[in-house]
């Protein structure tokens, strides 16, 4: 008996084979399995263009593992694709014939352009952002570059360079020398030269990476106490750390997983060339890529909203949260933050209308924290902030980077009661001072919205002077709203005792 709620996407990559299995529940997808095996298919490409028997056997052995999981999934819920190495191997028919017997399903070898388009679709489904985005995926034998907007790819290319092929060409002697890195970077620049100008001309607002190399780099940076944004300076520093290790078999960097060691230097060299040739300022890790593109294409879920909005909608439905109250608290919190941003701009006499990326992130994260603040109530009231933070930390949340999830969890943990400063200090999405400010605004907004009914949130003004916040309410408001007035006074005392004064005032009569 087949389970019509199950779906599977399999990516036969040049470095690794991946299988993603999800369960469709109430219009949302729940990941049941992510299986990955390092097959190193590209390492089996011989000079005559044929795959050697050892590489094919590694692939078949991996597919034996995948085959069992596919038995319960309807055939039209399964997508299996092969990428760069299977595109170029001369004896590919030998591999595919046996592979399809093992799986019991057809394998489609896709073109580089189709691979790039699917990668961008996966990025668009799982990563947030507005405007044009540059998506980069460094595979084992190819690198895909896509500029897209919303869910549409505008410019795409698949280039013949990857972390496995570059390993064989430029690090075959096992040496992590300056010379080997320079040759690998120069070769990558040469591959990029014919296409770079088109990308620079079209332009983009944000850059997203979607591969194991980029994930490994981010994990190293976070392990070393850096934030999650990848920059050229950080890549150059990592190159020097790698060179200091002298040999591939002695490469050891904090945060680098053992299964990424062999292809890390070659992937790093390619990424340095990409940053240089395309003048990339910074990059963050995508939530998904090719497999997710295949999967969401099958699921056919709504495409008319941001990935974070889909994730939040799923949580609202799954945990039966009060959407009206969530929107009320979010609107109140964003109103407060907007007032402070406008005050800052006025005091600095800023005329530039270009949105500040940090302010956009602050607004987004405060908004989502306010929207999901009641998440922990699905378990119990007393420790609801702790439960909410735990859920966010341990749930799949497409659209949010790892650092953003950490910040969101920290804000939810600090929504009421005593401040848990450690969580705000540990998050790496924004600086600690700004995270504390967002937590303060979230707590104030929740109190202002305690009545949970339309028209009960007071008109208010909020201003900042250094670390002091002054909240001004309508005249005589406290005389008719005793509970909220009392809660605000307690909150003012709590924040003030921590060195962040909160002053609660009321307008003089007739000033409203």
GUVOMI-958699 format. One line per 5 residues: number of its first residue (from 0); their letters; for each residue x, y, z of C-alpha. Coordinates in pm, 1 decimal. Example, Ala and Ser with C-alpha at 12.3 -4.5 7.8 and 13.67 -1.06 7.14 Angstrom:
// GUVOMI-958699
0	as	1230.0/-450.0/780.0 ~ 1367.0/-106.0/714.0 .
***
This chain:
// GUVOMI-958699
0	xxxxx	0.0/0.0/0.0 ~ 141.2/337.1/-105.7 ~ 121.4/638.6/123.9 ~ -16.7/927.7/-82.3 ~ 113.9/1185.8/165.2 .
5	xxxxx	479.9/1089.4/109.0 ~ 714.5/1250.6/-143.5 ~ 1079.9/1185.3/-228.8 ~ 1341.9/1383.1/-420.8 ~ 1680.7/1229.3/-506.5 .
10	xxxxx	1981.7/1421.4/-636.0 ~ 2265.7/1214.0/-781.4 ~ 2538.3/1474.7/-749.1 ~ 2902.5/1462.5/-849.2 ~ 3019.2/1467.7/-487.3 .
15	xxxxx	2726.3/1331.5/-285.9 ~ 2398.5/1150.3/-344.1 ~ 2107.7/1296.5/-146.0 ~ 1753.1/1179.1/-73.8 ~ 1486.8/1403.3/80.1 .
20	xxxxx	1159.2/1247.9/201.3 ~ 872.3/1463.6/325.1 ~ 521.6/1409.7/456.9 ~ 252.8/1653.9/345.8 ~ 41.9/1754.6/645.5 .
25	xxxxx	-235.5/2012.9/634.5 ~ -86.7/2190.4/333.6 ~ 263.9/2198.1/480.3 ~ 560.2/1964.9/434.2 ~ 732.8/1787.4/720.9 .
30	xxxxx	1079.0/1645.9/657.9 ~ 1095.7/1277.1/749.5 ~ 1439.7/1189.7/618.4 ~ 1749.0/1355.0/475.8 ~ 1996.3/1089.4/367.3 .
35	xxxxx	2336.2/1186.2/230.2 ~ 2625.5/970.6/119.3 ~ 2965.4/1085.4/-10.7 ~ 2987.7/890.9/-336.7 ~ 3254.6/1109.6/-502.4 .
40	xxxxx	3126.9/1012.1/-845.2 ~ 3336.5/1278.5/-1017.4 ~ 3652.0/1127.3/-870.9 ~ 3588.8/823.3/-1091.3 ~ 3604.1/1015.6/-1419.5 .
45	xxxxx	3900.8/887.3/-1619.9 ~ 4097.2/1069.3/-1888.6 ~ 3892.7/900.3/-2162.8 ~ 3570.8/1038.6/-2011.0 ~ 3444.8/709.3/-1870.7 .
50	xxxxx	3343.5/645.9/-1511.4 ~ 3555.9/377.8/-1351.5 ~ 3394.2/68.3/-1202.2 ~ 3475.4/168.0/-844.3 ~ 3283.5/497.4/-872.5 .
55	xxxxx	2984.7/327.7/-1032.7 ~ 2981.1/63.9/-759.0 ~ 2987.0/334.5/-489.3 ~ 2685.4/488.8/-657.3 ~ 2495.6/161.7/-685.1 .
60	xxxxx	2568.0/76.2/-321.3 ~ 2422.0/411.5/-216.4 ~ 2110.5/362.9/-429.7 ~ 2048.6/27.9/-258.5 ~ 2002.1/229.9/60.5 .
65	xxxxx	1761.6/472.8/-104.5 ~ 1554.9/202.0/-275.3 ~ 1396.5/65.1/41.9 ~ 1251.3/405.0/135.4 ~ 1093.9/447.2/-208.6 .
70	xxxxx	880.4/132.5/-185.4 ~ 598.9/306.0/5.2 ~ 587.6/624.3/-203.9 ~ 365.6/664.5/-513.6 ~ 565.4/675.2/-836.4 .
75	xxxxx	429.9/1019.8/-930.1 ~ 557.4/1153.5/-594.7 ~ 919.1/1063.4/-674.2 ~ 1172.6/1272.5/-867.7 ~ 1527.1/1144.8/-933.9 .
80	xxxxx	1780.2/1353.5/-1124.2 ~ 2146.1/1323.9/-1216.4 ~ 2374.9/1624.2/-1258.2 ~ 2719.1/1720.9/-1389.3 ~ 2914.7/1393.8/-1378.7 .
85	xxxxx	2627.8/1197.3/-1526.6 ~ 2599.6/1460.5/-1799.7 ~ 2957.4/1418.1/-1915.3 ~ 3045.7/1052.1/-1849.4 ~ 3073.4/862.2/-2180.3 .
90	xxxxx	2961.7/529.0/-2035.6 ~ 2667.2/674.7/-1845.0 ~ 2424.8/421.3/-1993.8 ~ 2603.4/144.7/-1802.5 ~ 2554.2/323.9/-1471.4 .
95	xxxxx	2195.2/431.5/-1539.7 ~ 2075.9/89.5/-1650.9 ~ 2177.2/-75.0/-1324.2 ~ 2076.5/227.9/-1114.5 ~ 1722.0/225.3/-1249.6 .
100	xxxxx	1690.8/-147.5/-1182.9 ~ 1795.3/-87.5/-820.9 ~ 1557.7/206.2/-765.2 ~ 1266.9/81.3/-972.5 ~ 1217.4/433.4/-1104.7 .
105	xxxxx	1355.3/633.9/-1397.2 ~ 1649.3/869.6/-1353.0 ~ 1649.6/1191.8/-1550.9 ~ 1988.1/1344.2/-1629.1 ~ 1922.9/1717.3/-1640.0 .
110	xxxxx	2108.1/1990.2/-1826.4 ~ 2321.5/2245.8/-1647.3 ~ 2063.2/2515.0/-1715.4 ~ 1781.4/2303.0/-1573.7 ~ 1994.3/2223.0/-1270.1 .
115	xxxxx	2054.9/2594.7/-1214.2 ~ 1683.0/2669.8/-1246.3 ~ 1590.7/2397.7/-996.6 ~ 1856.5/2519.7/-755.0 ~ 1712.0/2869.5/-770.1 .
120	xxxxx	1360.3/2733.6/-717.5 ~ 1482.7/2553.9/-405.2 ~ 1654.2/2870.8/-284.7 ~ 1341.8/3078.6/-349.6 ~ 1118.6/2835.3/-159.2 .
125	xxxxx	1342.9/2810.4/145.9 ~ 1524.8/3144.2/175.0 ~ 1387.3/3489.0/247.9 ~ 1474.0/3807.1/67.5 ~ 1340.3/4074.0/-162.8 .
130	xxxxx	1457.7/4208.8/-493.8 ~ 1709.1/4033.1/-713.7 ~ 1919.6/3760.5/-557.6 ~ 2235.6/3589.3/-674.4 ~ 2230.6/3217.9/-589.4 .
135	xxxxx	2552.2/3014.6/-604.9 ~ 2589.1/2637.1/-577.5 ~ 2937.2/2482.4/-589.0 ~ 2892.0/2115.2/-669.3 ~ 3138.9/1835.8/-722.0 .
140	xxxxx	3187.4/1893.8/-1095.6 ~ 2990.5/2209.4/-1176.0 ~ 2905.8/2546.3/-1026.6 ~ 2565.8/2704.4/-1088.4 ~ 2512.0/3081.2/-1087.5 .
145	xxxxx	2160.0/3224.8/-1096.0 ~ 2019.9/3574.5/-1061.1 ~ 1649.7/3560.4/-985.6 ~ 1365.4/3761.8/-842.9 ~ 1088.6/3610.2/-630.6 .
150	xxxxx	1055.9/3256.0/-775.9 ~ 1173.5/3338.0/-1130.0 ~ 1529.7/3290.2/-1260.7 ~ 1644.9/3583.5/-1476.4 ~ 2001.7/3479.1/-1565.0 .
155	xxxxx	2154.0/3136.1/-1515.5 ~ 2468.1/2943.8/-1603.0 ~ 2624.1/2609.6/-1517.1 ~ 3004.6/2623.2/-1523.3 ~ 3246.6/2331.3/-1555.6 .
160	xxxxx	3424.8/2357.6/-1223.9 ~ 3355.0/2191.1/-891.9 ~ 3515.0/2098.9/-562.0 ~ 3592.3/1738.5/-667.3 ~ 3733.9/1822.1/-1011.5 .
165	xxxxx	3937.9/2114.8/-870.3 ~ 4068.4/1884.7/-596.2 ~ 4200.8/1641.3/-857.5 ~ 4353.3/1916.2/-1071.9 ~ 4509.9/2154.1/-820.1 .
170	xxxxx	4546.0/1968.7/-488.7 ~ 4627.7/1618.8/-615.5 ~ 4967.3/1630.7/-440.6 ~ 4790.8/1681.0/-106.3 ~ 4974.5/2006.8/-40.2 .
175	xxxxx	4793.1/2312.9/94.6 ~ 5045.4/2554.4/-53.1 ~ 5009.8/2914.7/-161.1 ~ 5096.8/2800.4/-514.1 ~ 4822.7/2536.9/-529.2 .
180	xxxxx	4563.7/2785.2/-404.1 ~ 4675.3/3050.4/-651.5 ~ 4651.3/2806.2/-942.6 ~ 4306.0/2688.3/-834.8 ~ 4176.9/3046.1/-791.3 .
185	xxxxx	4326.2/3160.1/-1122.5 ~ 4167.2/2866.7/-1305.3 ~ 3827.8/2946.6/-1150.5 ~ 3861.9/3310.7/-1255.2 ~ 3931.7/3196.1/-1610.2 .
190	xxxxx	3610.6/2988.3/-1614.6 ~ 3414.8/3285.6/-1479.7 ~ 3556.1/3545.2/-1721.9 ~ 3310.9/3482.0/-2012.9 ~ 2999.8/3522.2/-1794.3 .
195	xxxxx	3097.5/3764.6/-1516.1 ~ 3008.5/4085.0/-1701.5 ~ 2649.5/3973.5/-1761.7 ~ 2597.4/3916.4/-1388.5 ~ 2758.4/4245.7/-1293.8 .
200	xxxxx	2542.4/4428.8/-1546.9 ~ 2214.5/4277.7/-1425.1 ~ 2306.4/4319.0/-1057.6 ~ 2146.8/4187.8/-739.5 ~ 2057.7/4298.7/-386.7 .
205	xxxxx	2160.4/3988.3/-191.7 ~ 2375.8/3680.3/-241.2 ~ 2282.6/3330.3/-121.2 ~ 2501.4/3019.5/-121.0 ~ 2352.0/2673.0/-155.2 .
210	xxxxx	2619.1/2404.7/-129.5 ~ 2820.0/2193.4/112.4 ~ 3126.1/2414.3/69.2 ~ 2933.0/2724.0/174.0 ~ 2766.6/2543.2/464.2 .
215	xxxxx	3108.4/2423.5/582.7 ~ 3249.4/2777.5/569.8 ~ 2957.9/2915.2/768.2 ~ 2994.8/2639.8/1030.0 ~ 3365.7/2723.2/1065.6 .
220	xxxxx	3295.6/3096.3/1107.6 ~ 3026.2/3040.5/1371.2 ~ 3254.4/2796.1/1554.1 ~ 3521.5/3067.7/1557.6 ~ 3282.0/3326.6/1700.5 .
225	xxxxx	3212.1/3512.5/1374.8 ~ 2866.7/3605.7/1247.5 ~ 2706.1/3404.3/967.7 ~ 2782.5/3644.0/681.6 ~ 3057.1/3522.7/450.3 .
230	xxxxx	3290.2/3792.5/316.2 ~ 3601.2/3790.5/99.1 ~ 3815.2/3893.2/396.8 ~ 3691.8/3594.0/594.5 ~ 3756.5/3361.7/298.2 .
235	xxxxx	4110.9/3491.6/261.8 ~ 4168.5/3436.9/633.3 ~ 4041.8/3078.3/602.2 ~ 4277.7/3021.7/309.7 ~ 4573.7/3128.3/525.3 .
240	xxxxx	4455.5/2900.8/807.4 ~ 4439.6/2612.4/559.6 ~ 4786.8/2690.3/421.5 ~ 4922.2/2688.7/777.2 ~ 4807.3/2324.1/803.9 .
245	xxxxx	5044.3/2247.4/512.1 ~ 4886.0/1919.8/400.5 ~ 4534.7/1803.5/316.4 ~ 4566.6/1503.4/544.8 ~ 4651.5/1731.4/839.3 .
250	xxxxx	4388.7/1999.4/765.3 ~ 4209.4/2081.2/1090.0 ~ 3988.6/2386.9/1134.8 ~ 3747.5/2445.5/1420.5 ~ 3396.9/2368.1/1293.8 .
255	xxxxx	3506.9/2178.8/979.1 ~ 3336.8/1840.0/961.5 ~ 3552.9/1539.2/876.8 ~ 3352.4/1448.7/566.0 ~ 3417.7/1793.2/414.2 .
260	xxxxx	3794.7/1805.0/470.0 ~ 3912.9/1661.3/137.1 ~ 3711.9/1898.4/-86.5 ~ 3720.5/2203.3/140.1 ~ 4033.2/2374.4/-4.9 .
265	xxxxx	3915.7/2332.8/-365.4 ~ 3568.3/2462.9/-285.9 ~ 3720.2/2753.5/-93.0 ~ 3940.7/2845.8/-390.5 ~ 3639.9/2851.0/-623.7 .
270	xxxxx	3440.3/3065.9/-380.3 ~ 3726.6/3316.5/-345.5 ~ 3732.6/3352.2/-725.4 ~ 3354.6/3403.0/-730.7 ~ 3369.4/3677.4/-466.0 .
275	xxxxx	3653.1/3847.1/-652.4 ~ 3517.4/3826.6/-1008.0 ~ 3157.8/3911.9/-918.8 ~ 3243.5/4175.6/-654.7 ~ 3027.3/4001.4/-394.9 .
280	xxxxx	3000.7/4196.9/-69.0 ~ 2869.4/3914.8/147.3 ~ 2677.8/3589.5/130.0 ~ 2446.7/3390.0/356.7 ~ 2356.6/3021.9/344.8 .
285	xxxxx	2038.7/2916.7/164.7 ~ 1778.4/2696.9/328.3 ~ 1766.1/2460.0/33.1 ~ 1872.4/2398.1/-324.6 ~ 1820.4/2132.0/-593.0 .
290	xxxxx	1635.8/1872.0/-383.5 ~ 1403.7/2134.0/-239.0 ~ 1340.2/2269.4/-589.1 ~ 1233.9/1922.1/-700.7 ~ 1022.7/1869.6/-389.7 .
295	xxxxx	831.3/2196.4/-386.6 ~ 765.5/2157.0/-757.3 ~ 582.1/1834.3/-678.7 ~ 399.6/1969.6/-374.5 ~ 272.4/2273.6/-562.2 .
300	xxxxx	242.7/2481.7/-246.5 ~ 160.0/2851.1/-261.9 ~ 422.5/3066.9/-426.1 ~ 271.3/3407.9/-361.1 ~ 452.2/3477.6/-35.2 .
305	xxxxx	792.8/3490.0/127.9 ~ 945.5/3165.7/260.2 ~ 932.2/3301.8/615.5 ~ 563.6/3378.6/577.8 ~ 495.0/3021.4/469.1 .
310	xxxxx	688.2/2891.9/770.5 ~ 498.9/3120.8/1008.0 ~ 165.1/3023.3/852.7 ~ 252.6/2658.6/906.7 ~ 333.1/2720.1/1274.6 .
315	xxxxx	14.6/2921.3/1326.2 ~ -192.1/2632.0/1184.1 ~ 3.5/2348.6/1343.7 ~ -5.2/2496.0/1694.2 ~ -349.7/2660.3/1663.7 .
320	xxxxx	-228.5/3009.1/1748.6 ~ -456.1/3313.9/1754.1 ~ -363.9/3483.8/1426.0 ~ -559.2/3801.4/1502.7 ~ -373.8/3850.8/1830.8 .
325	xxxxx	-43.1/3763.9/1664.4 ~ -99.0/4034.1/1403.0 ~ -204.3/4281.0/1672.7 ~ 119.8/4233.7/1868.0 ~ 329.1/4239.5/1551.7 .
330	xxxxx	173.0/4565.4/1432.1 ~ 226.4/4722.6/1774.1 ~ 590.0/4613.9/1793.5 ~ 667.1/4730.5/1439.7 ~ 498.0/5063.4/1510.7 .
335	xxxxx	726.8/5111.7/1810.4 ~ 1041.6/5020.4/1617.8 ~ 940.6/5241.0/1325.1 ~ 904.8/5539.0/1560.1 ~ 1256.2/5483.7/1693.7 .
340	xxxxx	1403.4/5445.3/1343.9 ~ 1231.0/5765.4/1228.0 ~ 1357.3/5948.3/1536.4 ~ 1712.3/5832.4/1463.7 ~ 1690.7/5944.5/1100.5 .
345	xxxxx	1551.5/6282.8/1199.2 ~ 1826.5/6339.3/1454.5 ~ 2090.9/6242.2/1200.8 ~ 1913.6/6450.6/934.7 ~ 1929.4/6152.6/701.0 .
350	xxxxx	1786.9/6216.0/356.1 ~ 1890.7/5886.8/196.0 ~ 1574.1/5683.8/133.5 ~ 1760.6/5358.2/67.1 ~ 1649.2/5095.9/323.5 .
355	xxxxx	1918.8/5005.3/574.4 ~ 1979.7/4630.1/569.5 ~ 2028.8/4613.3/947.4 ~ 1706.3/4803.5/1005.6 ~ 1525.5/4569.9/765.1 .
360	xxxxx	1655.7/4268.2/956.1 ~ 1561.5/4421.5/1291.6 ~ 1207.8/4491.9/1169.3 ~ 1169.0/4147.4/1017.5 ~ 1293.1/3958.3/1322.6 .
365	xxxxx	1095.7/4169.1/1571.0 ~ 787.8/4120.2/1354.9 ~ 824.0/3741.2/1343.2 ~ 898.3/3718.5/1715.9 ~ 583.6/3920.3/1789.4 .
370	xxxxx	380.9/3711.1/1544.1 ~ 488.1/3383.2/1707.9 ~ 513.6/3494.2/2070.7 ~ 237.8/3257.1/2191.0 ~ 399.6/2949.1/2035.9 .
375	xxxxx	496.8/2802.3/2374.3 ~ 136.7/2805.5/2499.4 ~ 77.0/2484.7/2303.9 ~ 270.1/2312.8/2585.3 ~ 183.6/2514.7/2898.2 .
380	xxxxx	165.4/2872.4/3026.0 ~ 420.7/2898.6/3306.6 ~ 726.4/2816.6/3093.6 ~ 576.2/2923.2/2759.6 ~ 870.9/3149.5/2663.2 .
385	xxxxx	1114.5/2863.2/2722.1 ~ 896.2/2621.7/2524.3 ~ 863.2/2869.6/2235.7 ~ 1239.1/2915.2/2219.2 ~ 1291.5/2539.0/2222.2 .
390	xxxxx	1044.8/2481.0/1938.6 ~ 1205.8/2749.1/1720.9 ~ 1554.2/2613.2/1790.9 ~ 1462.9/2256.5/1695.7 ~ 1213.1/2286.4/1410.8 .
395	xxxxx	1265.7/2314.1/1035.5 ~ 1201.9/2679.9/955.3 ~ 1251.0/2750.3/582.8 ~ 1334.4/3113.7/513.4 ~ 1529.3/3170.5/834.6 .
400	xxxxx	1904.3/3128.4/850.8 ~ 2060.8/2947.1/1145.5 ~ 2160.2/3278.9/1306.0 ~ 1812.6/3424.2/1252.1 ~ 1654.9/3119.0/1417.5 .
405	xxxxx	1889.5/3169.4/1712.1 ~ 1786.8/3535.9/1739.5 ~ 1416.9/3450.7/1707.9 ~ 1448.0/3189.5/1983.0 ~ 1631.0/3440.7/2205.5 .
410	xxxxx	1359.0/3703.1/2158.9 ~ 1081.6/3453.2/2236.0 ~ 1267.9/3339.8/2548.0 ~ 1281.9/3703.2/2664.4 ~ 920.2/3797.6/2598.5 .
415	xxxxx	828.4/3824.3/2968.9 ~ 949.0/3761.2/3324.8 ~ 1321.4/3796.0/3401.6 ~ 1554.9/3872.4/3112.7 ~ 1768.2/3580.9/2989.7 .
420	xxxxx	2061.9/3788.5/2869.1 ~ 2278.8/3490.6/2783.1 ~ 2057.4/3396.3/2489.3 ~ 2063.5/3751.0/2351.7 ~ 2440.6/3765.0/2384.2 .
425	xxxxx	2497.9/3426.4/2217.1 ~ 2296.3/3496.6/1902.6 ~ 2505.5/3620.2/1608.7 ~ 2246.9/3770.5/1371.6 ~ 2271.5/4124.6/1513.4 .
430	xxxxx	2474.7/4293.6/1786.7 ~ 2372.8/4232.6/2147.1 ~ 2264.7/4591.7/2215.7 ~ 2021.6/4583.5/1924.8 ~ 1889.1/4241.1/2027.3 .
435	xxxxx	1818.4/4376.5/2376.7 ~ 1630.1/4670.9/2226.4 ~ 1412.2/4435.9/2020.0 ~ 1337.3/4226.7/2328.1 ~ 1237.7/4539.7/2522.5 .
440	xxxxx	1000.1/4650.5/2245.5 ~ 850.8/4301.1/2220.5 ~ 775.8/4292.3/2593.8 ~ 615.7/4638.3/2588.8 ~ 403.2/4547.0/2286.3 .
445	xxxxx	274.4/4226.7/2445.0 ~ 160.6/4421.6/2750.6 ~ -10.5/4690.1/2540.5 ~ -205.0/4414.5/2360.2 ~ -319.0/4221.4/2670.1 .
450	xxxxx	-688.0/4297.3/2609.4 ~ -685.8/4090.0/2283.5 ~ -974.3/4285.0/2129.5 ~ -996.3/4537.1/1849.2 ~ -955.9/4901.8/1944.5 .
455	xxxxx	-797.9/4836.7/2284.5 ~ -435.1/4906.9/2192.1 ~ -371.1/5268.9/2292.1 ~ -219.2/5527.2/2063.8 ~ 131.3/5573.2/2196.9 .
460	xxxxx	458.1/5747.6/2132.1 ~ 797.7/5603.1/2207.4 ~ 1133.5/5777.5/2195.7 ~ 1489.8/5682.8/2280.4 ~ 1762.8/5882.5/2448.9 .
465	xxxxx	2071.0/5669.0/2482.9 ~ 1955.4/5349.6/2652.9 ~ 1644.4/5517.7/2795.4 ~ 1305.7/5455.6/2634.7 ~ 1016.4/5688.7/2709.3 .
470	xxxxx	668.7/5549.2/2640.6 ~ 397.2/5814.2/2628.3 ~ 33.0/5702.8/2656.2 ~ -294.9/5896.6/2619.4 ~ -395.5/6131.8/2897.5 .
475	xxxxx	-538.6/5957.5/3205.3 ~ -499.1/5616.7/3034.6 ~ -369.3/5446.2/3349.7 ~ -680.0/5550.4/3545.1 ~ -903.3/5329.5/3328.6 .
480	xxxxx	-662.6/5052.0/3232.2 ~ -534.3/4938.0/3568.2 ~ -393.7/4595.1/3481.1 ~ -189.3/4705.7/3182.4 ~ -71.5/5017.2/3364.8 .
485	xxxxx	46.6/4798.4/3652.2 ~ 221.5/4553.5/3415.6 ~ 396.6/4842.9/3239.9 ~ 520.2/4984.3/3569.6 ~ 658.2/4643.8/3669.5 .
490	xxxxx	827.0/4613.2/3332.3 ~ 970.2/4965.4/3365.6 ~ 1118.7/4871.0/3702.7 ~ 1265.5/4546.9/3561.5 ~ 1430.8/4718.9/3263.9 .
495	xxxxx	1551.4/5015.7/3467.4 ~ 1717.4/4789.9/3724.9 ~ 1915.6/4628.2/3441.9 ~ 2048.7/4966.7/3332.8 ~ 1802.3/5037.9/3052.3 .
500	xxxxx	1562.2/5298.6/3190.9 ~ 1200.1/5272.3/3077.7 ~ 991.7/5578.2/3160.4 ~ 612.6/5559.0/3136.5 ~ 435.4/5894.1/3095.2 .
505	xxxxx	98.1/6022.3/2982.4 ~ 10.4/6315.5/2761.9 ~ -127.3/6623.3/2926.5 ~ -498.9/6656.8/2882.7 ~ -579.2/6811.2/2546.6 .
510	xx	-250.0/6707.5/2383.5 ~ -384.9/6394.2/2213.2 .
***
